[in-house]
Amino acid sequence: MKLTATALTFLALVSGQSNALTTEQSQAKIKGIELCSQYKAISAIEQLEIAAGGGDDEALYYLGESIRKNNRYMTQEAQKAYEESANKGNIYSMIRLGGADQDLCITMKNCSFSQQTPEDWMNKAKKLATDQASHGNAESMYLLWEITGNDEWLEKSAEKGFALAQFRLATKYQEGGGVFLLPSKKSDEIEKWMKAAAENGYPPAMMGFAASRIKKADFSSFRNWNEKAAALGYVSAVFGYASYIGEAEPKYGFESDPVKSYALLSNLLELDGGGNVINNVNDLLPEVKKSLSKEQLEKAKELAKTWKLSHPPLSFFPDKLGH
């Protein structure tokens, strides 16, 4: 399935060159990044340590992220993981090290000794990203926007087809960025880039574009994009879709299916370690359950299992450089 494969790239967003991993290390890396995408930093650490043992630069980056987020500041262990990753050419790690001078450890006065200054790391990230961008690498163009704040790089990355850049450009316009002579031109640009990112398989953009369809009363398109995003495991989409079909008379033309609604909502219970969706699930799930017979409830439990086996893992699809 093309969309599934594309969406999974946003779980990883591979950068740099990685050493060959053993089967165990590869599986641990996949699981570790999956847990990161579910905001389960503590659980992710053990898996990522296994993968990082193989010298994989991306696993090392995520290991640094998990340790830093769990402690809420740049610890010595996190810095070590970032530096090992950065030394292998990982630009994301270079950027994270480049922002270390703004980390909480500065306030706490317990920052670890670094191989290079934050400025040196950021300059190295910029140099490498510039080189890669000059060869047409759209992701590196996006990273140059992150590094420099120059919107031209975001626009170039979006034009080159990098879905995250397309999504960020659309949201930037939604939040008041850009200069437009007519309000209609701004709306057109937002829709253009949100749709492009959605068609490139980025689930948050699918829901962003779906929202624009509601405003135009294009409910068929709204349902289509909501279902696609849910099928790719995007938590917000799964919850929304399950909520609609759990009603006796669903909005927006969805067909009532409380069995499927219960199945999807019960799968969301595994997100007890991250995000705020669990509270909403706990509120809604009992209500849906009331409408099910004993036989339907058993059917829903089986469907939950088969859905999980046949679809990508649940994910909040967080920004890889998000804080």
Long-range contacts (C-beta under 8 A, 24 or more apart in sequence): 2-201, 3-201, 3-228, 3-231, 3-232, 4-231, 4-232, 4-312, 5-201, 6-163, 6-200, 6-201, 6-202, 7-201, 7-202, 7-203, 7-232, 7-233, 7-312, 7-317, 8-312, 9-201, 10-163, 10-164, 10-201, 10-202, 10-203, 10-317, 11-37, 11-315, 11-317, 12-58, 13-92, 13-139, 13-164, 13-320, 14-58, 15-57, 15-58, 15-89, 15-90, 15-91, 15-92, 15-139, 16-57, 16-58, 16-85, 16-88, 16-89, 16-90, 16-91, 17-57, 17-88, 17-89, 18-55, 18-56, 18-57, 18-58, 18-59, 18-88, 19-54, 19-55, 19-56, 20-54, 21-51, 21-54, 21-56, 21-59, 22-54, 24-50, 25-50, 25-51, 25-53, 25-54, 25-56, 25-59, 26-51, 28-59, 29-56, 29-58, 29-59, 32-59, 32-62, 32-63, 32-66, 33-58, 33-59, 33-62, 34-313, 34-315, 36-62, 36-65, 36-66, 36-318, 37-313, 37-315, 37-316, 37-317, 37-318, 38-270, 38-271, 38-273, 38-274, 38-275, 38-313, 38-314, 38-315, 38-316, 39-271, 39-273, 39-274, 39-275, 39-316, 39-318, 40-273, 40-274, 41-65, 41-66, 41-67, 41-69, 41-70, 41-274, 42-66, 42-70, 42-273, 43-273, 45-70, 52-81, 52-84, 55-84, 55-88, 57-84, 57-85, 57-88, 57-89, 57-90, 57-93, 58-85, 58-90, 60-84, 60-85, 60-88, 60-90, 60-93, 61-85, 61-90, 61-92, 61-93, 61-96, 64-93, 64-96, 65-96, 68-96, 72-104, 73-103, 73-104, 73-105, 73-108, 74-100, 74-103, 74-104, 74-105, 74-111, 74-112, 75-105, 75-112, 76-112, 79-112, 79-114, 80-112, 83-114, 83-115, 86-121, 86-124, 87-115, 89-128, 91-125, 91-128, 91-129, 91-140, 91-143, 92-143, 92-320, 92-321, 94-121, 94-122, 94-124, 94-125, 94-128, 95-121, 95-122, 95-125, 95-143, 95-146, 95-147, 95-321, 96-321, 97-121, 97-122, 98-122, 98-125, 98-147, 122-147, 136-160, 138-162, 138-165, 141-165, 142-168, 146-321, 151-177, 158-193, 158-196, 161-196, 161-200, 163-196, 163-197, 163-200, 163-201, 163-202, 163-205, 164-197, 164-202, 164-319, 166-193, 166-194, 166-196, 166-197, 166-200, 166-202, 166-205, 167-193, 167-194, 167-197, 167-202, 167-204, 167-205, 167-208, 169-193, 170-194, 170-197, 170-205, 170-208, 171-208, 198-225, 201-232, 202-317, 203-228, 203-229, 203-232, 203-233, 203-234, 203-237, 203-315, 203-317, 204-229, 204-234, 204-236, 204-317, 206-232, 206-234, 206-237, 207-234, 207-236, 207-237, 207-240, 214-252, 219-252, 219-253, 220-253, 222-252, 223-252, 223-253, 223-254, 230-264, 231-311, 232-311, 232-312, 233-311, 233-312, 233-313, 233-314, 233-315, 234-315, 234-316, 234-317, 235-268, 235-271, 235-275, 235-277, 235-314, 235-315, 235-316, 236-277, 236-316, 238-264, 238-267, 238-268, 238-314, 239-264, 239-265, 239-268, 239-277, 239-280, 239-281, 242-268, 242-284, 243-284, 246-284, 246-287, 246-288, 246-291, 248-291, 258-288, 258-291, 258-292, 258-296, 258-300, 259-292, 259-296, 259-299, 259-300, 259-303, 260-300, 260-303, 261-288, 262-288, 262-289, 262-292, 262-297, 262-300, 262-304, 263-300, 263-301, 263-303, 263-304, 263-307, 264-304, 264-307, 266-300, 266-301, 266-304, 267-304, 267-307, 267-308, 267-314, 268-314, 270-314, 271-314, 274-316, 275-316
